[in-house]
Amino acid sequence: MPDIPLSSDTQRRLDALFAGPERQTAADLLVTRCGDNLPLWYHKDPQGLERIRFAALKLSNGTLSELERAVQIAQVDWRDVLVAAGFAHDVRAHEAWFPEGDAA
């Protein structure tokens, strides 16, 4: 199965957190390692992956090493990144999150 691209909302949040060459590295990481390869995740389209990808981005705090760590955790159990990011109890909580002041 081909890699699942980032949604426009995921890209906006990624752009707010990462700049320069790190931006593309972060995007590639989310596309190749946080997509259709997540265990037991069935919403395998750009919008369906937003909740998990937003959680990984939030946990990264704009640092590639932290993004890699969050993605590694999601690959084992994506629910753990949802809990850590505060997105576990409300399926729409991720939509209100935006880096730097939560103003989407």
N, CA, C and O atoms as a printed pandas DataFrame, in Angstrom:
     atom_number atom_name residue_name chain_id  residue_number  x_coord  y_coord  z_coord
0              1         N          MET        A               1    0.852   -1.186    0.000
1              2        CA          MET        A               1    0.000    0.000    0.000
2              3         C          MET        A               1    0.897    1.248    0.000
3              4         O          MET        A               1    1.888    1.298    0.728
4              5         N          PRO        A               2    0.553    2.245   -0.807
5              6        CA          PRO        A               2    1.367    3.463   -0.843
6              7         C          PRO        A               2    1.250    4.261    0.461
7              8         O          PRO        A               2    0.276    4.139    1.204
8              9         N          ASP        A               3    2.268    5.074    0.708
9             10        CA          ASP        A               3    2.248    5.926    1.898
10            11         C          ASP        A               3    1.051    6.866    1.860
11            12         O          ASP        A               3    0.608    7.289    0.792
12            13         N          ILE        A               4    0.540    7.183    3.038
13            14        CA          ILE        A               4   -0.614    8.081    3.151
14            15         C          ILE        A               4   -0.092    9.489    3.392
15            16         O          ILE        A               4    0.602    9.729    4.380
16            17         N          PRO        A               5   -0.415   10.429    2.501
17            18        CA          PRO        A               5    0.107   11.790    2.640
18            19         C          PRO        A               5   -0.483   12.498    3.860
19            20         O          PRO        A               5   -1.451   12.032    4.461
20            21         N          LEU        A               6    0.117   13.620    4.207
21            22        CA          LEU        A               6   -0.391   14.446    5.295
22            23         C          LEU        A               6   -1.613   15.213    4.825
23            24         O          LEU        A               6   -1.679   15.636    3.671
24            25         N          SER        A               7   -2.572   15.392    5.707
25            26        CA          SER        A               7   -3.706   16.254    5.398
26            27         C          SER        A               7   -3.217   17.697    5.440
27            28         O          SER        A               7   -2.143   17.971    5.975
28            29         N          SER        A               8   -3.982   18.605    4.893
29            30        CA          SER        A               8   -3.584   20.017    4.910
30            31         C          SER        A               8   -3.509   20.545    6.339
31            32         O          SER        A               8   -2.643   21.365    6.645
32            33         N          ASP        A               9   -4.403   20.088    7.222
33            34        CA          ASP        A               9   -4.351   20.528    8.622
34            35         C          ASP        A               9   -3.121   19.969    9.343
35            36         O          ASP        A               9   -2.530   20.655   10.177
36            37         N          THR        A              10   -2.739   18.749    9.035
37            38        CA          THR        A              10   -1.526   18.189    9.620
38            39         C          THR        A              10   -0.316   18.977    9.128
39            40         O          THR        A              10    0.582   19.292    9.909
40            41         N          GLN        A              11   -0.291   19.292    7.853
41            42        CA          GLN        A              11    0.826   20.052    7.278
42            43         C          GLN        A              11    0.935   21.435    7.923
43            44         O          GLN        A              11    2.041   21.904    8.192
44            45         N          ARG        A              12   -0.194   22.086    8.173
45            46        CA          ARG        A              12   -0.175   23.409    8.826
46            47         C          ARG        A              12    0.456   23.333   10.203
47            48         O          ARG        A              12    1.256   24.194   10.570
48            49         N          ARG        A              13    0.108   22.323   10.958
49            50        CA          ARG        A              13    0.663   22.172   12.306
50            51         C          ARG        A              13    2.151   21.816   12.246
51            52         O          ARG        A              13    2.950   22.320   13.036
52            53         N          LEU        A              14    2.510   20.949   11.307
53            54        CA          LEU        A              14    3.906   20.605   11.124
54            55         C          LEU        A              14    4.712   21.847   10.736
55            56         O          LEU        A              14    5.807   22.059   11.258
56            57         N          ASP        A              15    4.188   22.659    9.835
57            58        CA          ASP        A              15    4.865   23.889    9.405
58            59         C          ASP        A              15    5.054   24.870   10.560
59            60         O          ASP        A              15    6.037   25.611   10.589
60            61         N          ALA        A              16    4.125   24.879   11.503
61            62        CA          ALA        A              16    4.237   25.771   12.661
62            63         C          ALA        A              16    5.312   25.302   13.640
63            64         O          ALA        A              16    5.861   26.104   14.395
64            65         N          LEU        A              17    5.608   24.013   13.624
65            66        CA          LEU        A              17    6.571   23.446   14.575
66            67         C          LEU        A              17    7.987   23.300   14.027
67            68         O          LEU        A              17    8.960   23.419   14.772
68            69         N          PHE        A              18    8.101   23.042   12.729
69            70        CA          PHE        A              18    9.402   22.734   12.138
70            71         C          PHE        A              18    9.710   23.688   10.993
71            72         O          PHE        A              18    8.815   24.126   10.271
72            73         N          ALA        A              19   10.990   23.999   10.843
73            74        CA          ALA        A              19   11.430   24.895    9.762
74            75         C          ALA        A              19   12.621   24.264    9.048
75            76         O          ALA        A              19   13.212   23.298    9.530
76            77         N          GLY        A              20   12.953   24.819    7.911
77            78        CA          GLY        A              20   14.130   24.375    7.166
78            79         C          GLY        A              20   14.076   22.909    6.812
79            80         O          GLY        A              20   13.003   22.353    6.581
80            81         N          PRO        A              21   15.255   22.276    6.772
81            82        CA          PRO        A              21   15.317   20.863    6.379
82            83         C          PRO        A              21   14.600   19.937    7.365
83            84         O          PRO        A              21   14.167   18.847    6.991
84            85         N          GLU        A              22   14.476   20.366    8.612
85            86        CA          GLU        A              22   13.764   19.537    9.595
86            87         C          GLU        A              22   12.299   19.368    9.226
87            88         O          GLU        A              22   11.690   18.347    9.546
88            89         N          ARG        A              23   11.731   20.362    8.555
89            90        CA          ARG        A              23   10.318   20.290    8.163
90            91         C          ARG        A              23   10.077   19.083    7.268
91            92         O          ARG        A              23    9.136   18.322    7.492
92            93         N          GLN        A              24   10.917   18.905    6.260
93            94        CA          GLN        A              24   10.734   17.784    5.339
94            95         C          GLN        A              24   11.023   16.456    6.029
95            96         O          GLN        A              24   10.350   15.459    5.769
96            97         N          THR        A              25   12.018   16.443    6.904
97            98        CA          THR        A              25   12.337   15.225    7.650
98            99         C          THR        A              25   11.157   14.819    8.525
99           100         O          THR        A              25   10.806   13.642    8.592
100          101         N          ALA        A              26   10.544   15.795    9.197
101          102        CA          ALA        A              26    9.379   15.516   10.045
102          103         C          ALA        A              26    8.206   15.008    9.206
103          104         O          ALA        A              26    7.525   14.059    9.594
104          105         N          ALA        A              27    7.977   15.639    8.068
105          106        CA          ALA        A              27    6.888   15.205    7.186
106          107         C          ALA        A              27    7.124   13.777    6.705
107          108         O          ALA        A              27    6.211   12.952    6.719
108          109         N          ASP        A              28    8.345   13.493    6.282
109          110        CA          ASP        A              28    8.672   12.142    5.812
110          111         C          ASP        A              28    8.474   11.110    6.919
111          112         O          ASP        A              28    7.984   10.007    6.672
112          113         N          LEU        A              29    8.855   11.474    8.126
113          114        CA          LEU        A              29    8.688   10.572    9.265
114          115         C          LEU        A              29    7.216   10.234    9.491
115          116         O          LEU        A              29    6.867    9.070    9.689
116          117         N          LEU        A              30    6.358   11.248    9.462
117          118        CA          LEU        A              30    4.929   11.005    9.672
118          119         C          LEU        A              30    4.320   10.182    8.539
119          120         O          LEU        A              30    3.485    9.309    8.775
120          121         N          VAL        A              31    4.741   10.465    7.320
121          122        CA          VAL        A              31    4.172    9.759    6.173
122          123         C          VAL        A              31    4.616    8.295    6.145
123          124         O          VAL        A              31    3.807    7.402    5.892
124          125         N          THR        A              32    5.893    8.056    6.404
125          126        CA          THR        A              32    6.404    6.698    6.243
126          127         C          THR        A              32    6.255    5.823    7.485
127          128         O          THR        A              32    6.160    4.601    7.369
128          129         N          ARG        A              33    6.233    6.436    8.675
129          130        CA          ARG        A              33    6.227    5.621    9.886
130          131         C          ARG        A              33    5.018    5.831   10.778
131          132         O          ARG        A              33    4.884    5.172   11.809
132          133         N          CYS        A              34    4.140    6.738   10.393
133          134        CA          CYS        A              34    2.940    6.997   11.195
134          135         C          CYS        A              34    1.741    7.061   10.249
135          136         O          CYS        A              34    1.098    8.100   10.103
136          137         N          GLY        A              35    1.461    5.936    9.620
137          138        CA          GLY        A              35    0.404    5.877    8.616
138          139         C          GLY        A              35   -0.268    4.526    8.601
139          140         O          GLY        A              35   -0.788    4.066    9.617
140          141         N          ASP        A              36   -0.255    3.890    7.437
141          142        CA          ASP        A              36   -0.963    2.614    7.302
142          143         C          ASP        A              36   -0.266    1.481    8.042
143          144         O          ASP        A              36   -0.778    0.362    8.078
144          145         N          ASN        A              37    0.894    1.755    8.632
145          146        CA          ASN        A              37    1.623    0.743    9.377
146          147         C          ASN        A              37    1.313    0.745   10.877
147          148         O          ASN        A              37    1.919   -0.023   11.624
148          149         N          LEU        A              38    0.395    1.580   11.327
149          150        CA          LEU        A              38    0.041    1.600   12.746
150          151         C          LEU        A              38   -0.858    0.406   13.076
151          152         O          LEU        A              38   -1.806    0.115   12.346
152          153         N          PRO        A              39   -0.558   -0.273   14.166
153          154        CA          PRO        A              39   -1.338   -1.472   14.500
154          155         C          PRO        A              39   -2.788   -1.146   14.876
155          156         O          PRO        A              39   -3.053   -0.241   15.667
156          157         N          LEU        A              40   -3.696   -1.889   14.302
157          158        CA          LEU        A              40   -5.127   -1.820   14.626
158          159         C          LEU        A              40   -5.778   -0.464   14.364
159          160         O          LEU        A              40   -6.845   -0.189   14.913
160          161         N          TRP        A              41   -5.175    0.380   13.552
161          162        CA          TRP        A              41   -5.790    1.658   13.192
162          163         C          TRP        A              41   -6.463    1.469   11.851
163          164         O          TRP        A              41   -5.830    1.014   10.898
164          165         N          TYR        A              42   -7.730    1.809   11.763
165          166        CA          TYR        A              42   -8.493    1.505   10.548
166          167         C          TYR        A              42   -8.858    2.736    9.723
167          168         O          TYR        A              42   -9.326    2.571    8.597
168          169         N          HIS        A              43   -8.674    3.944   10.212
169          170        CA          HIS        A              43   -8.955    5.167    9.438
170          171         C          HIS        A              43   -7.712    5.558    8.666
171          172         O          HIS        A              43   -7.050    6.541    9.000
172          173         N          LYS        A              44   -7.399    4.800    7.644
173          174        CA          LYS        A              44   -6.132    4.947    6.946
174          175         C          LYS        A              44   -6.258    5.853    5.725
175          176         O          LYS        A              44   -6.130    5.422    4.579
176          177         N          ASP        A              45   -6.516    7.129    6.024
177          178        CA          ASP        A              45   -6.513    8.178    5.016
178          179         C          ASP        A              45   -5.956    9.430    5.696
179          180         O          ASP        A              45   -5.828    9.440    6.920
180          181         N          PRO        A              46   -5.620   10.483    4.952
181          182        CA          PRO        A              46   -4.998   11.662    5.567
182          183         C          PRO        A              46   -5.783   12.244    6.739
183          184         O          PRO        A              46   -5.190   12.594    7.759
184          185         N          GLN        A              47   -7.094   12.355    6.613
185          186        CA          GLN        A              47   -7.904   12.909    7.704
186          187         C          GLN        A              47   -8.063   11.915    8.850
187          188         O          GLN        A              47   -8.095   12.307   10.016
188          189         N          GLY        A              48   -8.159   10.652    8.523
189          190        CA          GLY        A              48   -8.326    9.630    9.546
190          191         C          GLY        A              48   -7.110    9.471   10.442
191          192         O          GLY        A              48   -7.221    9.002   11.575
192          193         N          LEU        A              49   -5.954    9.860    9.934
193          194        CA          LEU        A              49   -4.720    9.763   10.717
194          195         C          LEU        A              49   -4.407   11.042   11.493
195          196         O          LEU        A              49   -3.444   11.074   12.259
196          197         N          GLU        A              50   -5.197   12.087   11.308
197          198        CA          GLU        A              50   -4.899   13.370   11.948
198          199         C          GLU        A              50   -4.761   13.260   13.457
199          200         O          GLU        A              50   -3.831   13.825   14.033
200          201         N          ARG        A              51   -5.653   12.557   14.096
201          202        CA          ARG        A              51   -5.651   12.491   15.562
202          203         C          ARG        A              51   -4.312   11.967   16.084
203          204         O          ARG        A              51   -3.750   12.525   17.027
204          205         N          ILE        A              52   -3.806   10.906   15.477
205          206        CA          ILE        A              52   -2.538   10.327   15.914
206          207         C          ILE        A              52   -1.372   11.211   15.486
207          208         O          ILE        A              52   -0.450   11.443   16.268
208          209         N          ARG        A              53   -1.406   11.698   14.268
209          210        CA          ARG        A              53   -0.314   12.551   13.799
210          211         C          ARG        A              53   -0.259   13.868   14.565
211          212         O          ARG        A              53    0.832   14.349   14.874
212          213         N          PHE        A              54   -1.408   14.462   14.878
213          214        CA          PHE        A              54   -1.418   15.684   15.694
214          215         C          PHE        A              54   -0.823   15.397   17.071
215          216         O          PHE        A              54   -0.054   16.200   17.599
216          217         N          ALA        A              55   -1.182   14.246   17.650
217          218        CA          ALA        A              55   -0.662   13.882   18.972
218          219         C          ALA        A              55    0.862   13.772   18.926
219          220         O          ALA        A              55    1.551   14.282   19.809
220          221         N          ALA        A              56    1.382   13.110   17.902
221          222        CA          ALA        A              56    2.838   12.976   17.774
222          223         C          ALA        A              56    3.487   14.347   17.618
223          224         O          ALA        A              56    4.527   14.616   18.218
224          225         N          LEU        A              57    2.876   15.211   16.816
225          226        CA          LEU        A              57    3.412   16.561   16.640
226          227         C          LEU        A              57    3.372   17.348   17.947
227          228         O          LEU        A              57    4.333   18.039   18.286
228          229         N          LYS        A              58    2.279   17.248   18.669
229          230        CA          LYS        A              58    2.165   17.967   19.937
230          231         C          LYS        A              58    3.245   17.501   20.908
231          232         O          LYS        A              58    3.882   18.319   21.571
232          233         N          LEU        A              59    3.448   16.204   20.989
233          234        CA          LEU        A              59    4.448   15.657   21.898
234          235         C          LEU        A              59    5.872   16.005   21.471
235          236         O          LEU        A              59    6.787   15.987   22.295
236          237         N          SER        A              60    6.064   16.316   20.208
237          238        CA          SER        A              60    7.405   16.630   19.704
238          239         C          SER        A              60    7.935   17.972   20.212
239          240         O          SER        A              60    9.145   18.150   20.351
240          241         N          ASN        A              61    7.040   18.904   20.486
241          242        CA          ASN        A              61    7.457   20.255   20.866
242          243         C          ASN        A              61    8.429   20.852   19.853
243          244         O          ASN        A              61    9.294   21.652   20.210
244          245         N          GLY        A              62    8.282   20.461   18.590
245          246        CA          GLY        A              62    9.131   21.005   17.529
246          247         C          GLY        A              62   10.529   20.430   17.483
247          248         O          GLY        A              62   11.432   21.036   16.906
248          249         N          THR        A              63   10.721   19.260   18.084
249          250        CA          THR        A              63   12.035   18.615   18.116
250          251         C          THR        A              63   11.952   17.272   17.390
251          252         O          THR        A              63   11.104   16.438   17.706
252          253         N          LEU        A              64   12.835   17.074   16.421
253          254        CA          LEU        A              64   12.794   15.828   15.650
254          255         C          LEU        A              64   12.972   14.592   16.518
255          256         O          LEU        A              64   12.280   13.595   16.313
256          257         N          SER        A              65   13.874   14.636   17.474
257          258        CA          SER        A              65   14.096   13.452   18.311
258          259         C          SER        A              65   12.844   13.098   19.106
259          260         O          SER        A              65   12.544   11.921   19.305
260          261         N          GLU        A              66   12.111   14.116   19.560
261          262        CA          GLU        A              66   10.870   13.850   20.297
262          263         C          GLU        A              66    9.765   13.369   19.364
263          264         O          GLU        A              66    8.931   12.554   19.759
264          265         N          LEU        A              67    9.753   13.864   18.134
265          266        CA          LEU        A              67    8.785   13.364   17.150
266          267         C          LEU        A              67    9.070   11.895   16.856
267          268         O          LEU        A              67    8.149   11.079   16.802
268          269         N          GLU        A              68   10.337   11.558   16.667
269          270        CA          GLU        A              68   10.708   10.159   16.430
270          271         C          GLU        A              68   10.266    9.280   17.598
271          272         O          GLU        A              68    9.751    8.179   17.400
272          273         N          ARG        A              69   10.470    9.772   18.798
273          274        CA          ARG        A              69   10.062    9.016   19.995
274          275         C          ARG        A              69    8.552    8.807   20.012
275          276         O          ARG        A              69    8.084    7.699   20.275
276          277         N          ALA        A              70    7.790    9.853   19.735
277          278        CA          ALA        A              70    6.329    9.745   19.730
278          279         C          ALA        A              70    5.855    8.766   18.656
279          280         O          ALA        A              70    4.936    7.982   18.890
280          281         N          VAL        A              71    6.476    8.811   17.492
281          282        CA          VAL        A              71    6.104    7.892   16.414
282          283         C          VAL        A              71    6.444    6.458   16.799
283          284         O          VAL        A              71    5.666    5.546   16.520
284          285         N          GLN        A              72    7.584    6.246   17.431
285          286        CA          GLN        A              72    7.944    4.901   17.891
286          287         C          GLN        A              72    6.904    4.370   18.873
287          288         O          GLN        A              72    6.529    3.199   18.819
288          289         N          ILE        A              73    6.449    5.227   19.759
289          290        CA          ILE        A              73    5.420    4.812   20.722
290          291         C          ILE        A              73    4.127    4.482   19.988
291          292         O          ILE        A              73    3.478    3.482   20.296
292          293         N          ALA        A              74    3.745    5.315   19.017
293          294        CA          ALA        A              74    2.521    5.074   18.247
294          295         C          ALA        A              74    2.594    3.756   17.480
295          296         O          ALA        A              74    1.576    3.090   17.293
296          297         N          GLN        A              75    3.776    3.383   17.041
297          298        CA          GLN        A              75    3.933    2.134   16.300
298          299         C          GLN        A              75    3.695    0.917   17.195
299          300         O          GLN        A              75    3.328   -0.153   16.710
300          301         N          VAL        A              76    3.903    1.084   18.478
301          302        CA          VAL        A              76    3.637   -0.005   19.424
302          303         C          VAL        A              76    2.169    0.035   19.845
303          304         O          VAL        A              76    1.467   -0.975   19.779
304          305         N          ASP        A              77    1.709    1.222   20.281
305          306        CA          ASP        A              77    0.313    1.394   20.699
306          307         C          ASP        A              77   -0.043    2.873   20.572
307          308         O          ASP        A              77    0.320    3.681   21.427
308          309         N          TRP        A              78   -0.749    3.219   19.507
309          310        CA          TRP        A              78   -1.075    4.618   19.219
310          311         C          TRP        A              78   -1.918    5.250   20.318
311          312         O          TRP        A              78   -1.948    6.474   20.442
312          313         N          ARG        A              79   -2.594    4.448   21.107
313          314        CA          ARG        A              79   -3.407    5.004   22.198
314          315         C          ARG        A              79   -2.540    5.722   23.228
315          316         O          ARG        A              79   -2.989    6.676   23.863
316          317         N          ASP        A              80   -1.310    5.270   23.391
317          318        CA          ASP        A              80   -0.405    5.902   24.353
318          319         C          ASP        A              80   -0.079    7.348   23.966
319          320         O          ASP        A              80    0.024    8.211   24.838
320          321         N          VAL        A              81    0.083    7.616   22.671
321          322        CA          VAL        A              81    0.358    9.008   22.277
322          323         C          VAL        A              81   -0.896    9.863   22.408
323          324         O          VAL        A              81   -0.803   11.053   22.711
324          325         N          LEU        A              82   -2.059    9.277   22.186
325          326        CA          LEU        A              82   -3.301   10.036   22.384
326          327         C          LEU        A              82   -3.462   10.436   23.844
327          328         O          LEU        A              82   -3.841   11.569   24.142
328          329         N          VAL        A              83   -3.176    9.516   24.748
329          330        CA          VAL        A              83   -3.267    9.813   26.180
330          331         C          VAL        A              83   -2.250   10.882   26.554
331          332         O          VAL        A              83   -2.595   11.857   27.221
332          333         N          ALA        A              84   -1.011   10.712   26.135
333          334        CA          ALA        A              84    0.052   11.658   26.495
334          335         C          ALA        A              84   -0.218   13.062   25.959
335          336         O          ALA        A              84    0.158   14.050   26.590
336          337         N          ALA        A              85   -0.864   13.155   24.806
337          338        CA          ALA        A              85   -1.157   14.461   24.204
338          339         C          ALA        A              85   -2.458   15.068   24.725
339          340         O          ALA        A              85   -2.758   16.225   24.433
340          341         N          GLY        A              86   -3.228   14.302   25.489
341          342        CA          GLY        A              86   -4.505   14.795   25.999
342          343         C          GLY        A              86   -5.649   14.658   25.008
343          344         O          GLY        A              86   -6.654   15.360   25.117
344          345         N          PHE        A              87   -5.503   13.757   24.042
345          346        CA          PHE        A              87   -6.515   13.568   22.999
346          347         C          PHE        A              87   -7.303   12.272   23.167
347          348         O          PHE        A              87   -8.047   11.896   22.261
348          349         N          ALA        A              88   -7.166   11.587   24.281
349          350        CA          ALA        A              88   -7.741   10.247   24.420
350          351         C          ALA        A              88   -9.236   10.234   24.718
351          352         O          ALA        A              88   -9.938    9.330   24.265
352          353         N          HIS        A              89   -9.731   11.196   25.453
353          354        CA          HIS        A              89  -11.113   11.119   25.938
354          355         C          HIS        A              89  -12.128   11.864   25.072
355          356         O          HIS        A              89  -13.333   11.786   25.310
356          357         N          ASP        A              90  -11.639   12.576   24.078
357          358        CA          ASP        A              90  -12.527   13.327   23.191
358          359         C          ASP        A              90  -12.006   13.164   21.765
359          360         O          ASP        A              90  -10.898   13.602   21.454
360          361         N          VAL        A              91  -12.788   12.545   20.910
361          362        CA          VAL        A              91  -12.317   12.264   19.551
362          363         C          VAL        A              91  -12.112   13.530   18.721
363          364         O          VAL        A              91  -11.560   13.457   17.623
364          365         N          ARG        A              92  -12.538   14.672   19.215
365          366        CA          ARG        A              92  -12.346   15.932   18.500
366          367         C          ARG        A              92  -11.353   16.877   19.190
367          368         O          ARG        A              92  -11.118   17.982   18.702
368          369         N          ALA        A              93  -10.779   16.462   20.303
369          370        CA          ALA        A              93   -9.858   17.329   21.053
370          371         C          ALA        A              93   -8.675   17.772   20.199
371          372         O          ALA        A              93   -8.212   18.905   20.323
372          373         N          HIS        A              94   -8.189   16.901   19.347
373          374        CA          HIS        A              94   -7.032   17.237   18.514
374          375         C          HIS        A              94   -7.317   18.400   17.562
375          376         O          HIS        A              94   -6.406   19.142   17.192
376          377         N          GLU        A              95   -8.568   18.554   17.172
377          378        CA          GLU        A              95   -8.923   19.607   16.217
378          379         C          GLU        A              95   -8.718   21.004   16.795
379          380         O          GLU        A              95   -8.479   21.954   16.050
380          381         N          ALA        A              96   -8.810   21.132   18.115
381          382        CA          ALA        A              96   -8.647   22.435   18.765
382          383         C          ALA        A              96   -7.181   22.777   19.035
383          384         O          ALA        A              96   -6.860   23.918   19.365
384          385         N          TRP        A              97   -6.301   21.800   18.896
385          386        CA          TRP        A              97   -4.889   22.046   19.183
386          387         C          TRP        A              97   -4.173   22.632   17.978
387          388         O          TRP        A              97   -4.306   22.151   16.853
388          389         N          PHE        A              98   -3.412   23.680   18.244
389          390        CA          PHE        A              98   -2.520   24.256   17.236
390          391         C          PHE        A              98   -1.296   24.788   17.983
391          392         O          PHE        A              98   -1.454   25.430   19.022
392          393         N          PRO        A              99   -0.092   24.542   17.490
393          394        CA          PRO        A              99    1.100   25.027   18.173
394          395         C          PRO        A              99    1.078   26.543   18.393
395          396         O          PRO        A              99    0.519   27.289   17.589
396          397         N          GLU        A             100    1.685   26.978   19.476
397          398        CA          GLU        A             100    1.798   28.394   19.810
398          399         C          GLU        A             100    0.438   29.049   20.055
399          400         O          GLU        A             100   -0.046   29.824   19.229
400          401         N          GLY        A             101   -0.158   28.738   21.169
401          402        CA          GLY        A             101   -1.372   29.419   21.582
402          403         C          GLY        A             101   -2.671   28.743   21.215
403          404         O          GLY        A             101   -3.745   29.276   21.491
404          405         N          ASP        A             102   -2.593   27.566   20.591
405          406        CA          ASP        A             102   -3.810   26.820   20.246
406          407         C          ASP        A             102   -4.781   27.633   19.402
407          408         O          ASP        A             102   -5.993   27.479   19.552
408          409         N          ALA        A             103   -4.292   28.476   18.537
409          410        CA          ALA        A             103   -5.171   29.284   17.673
410          411         C          ALA        A             103   -5.116   28.739   16.259
411          412         O          ALA        A             103   -4.239   29.115   15.482
412          413         N          ALA        A             104   -6.030   27.870   15.922
413          414        CA          ALA        A             104   -6.008   27.221   14.600
414          415         C          ALA        A             104   -6.417   28.146   13.494
415          416         O          ALA        A             104   -6.447   27.742   12.332
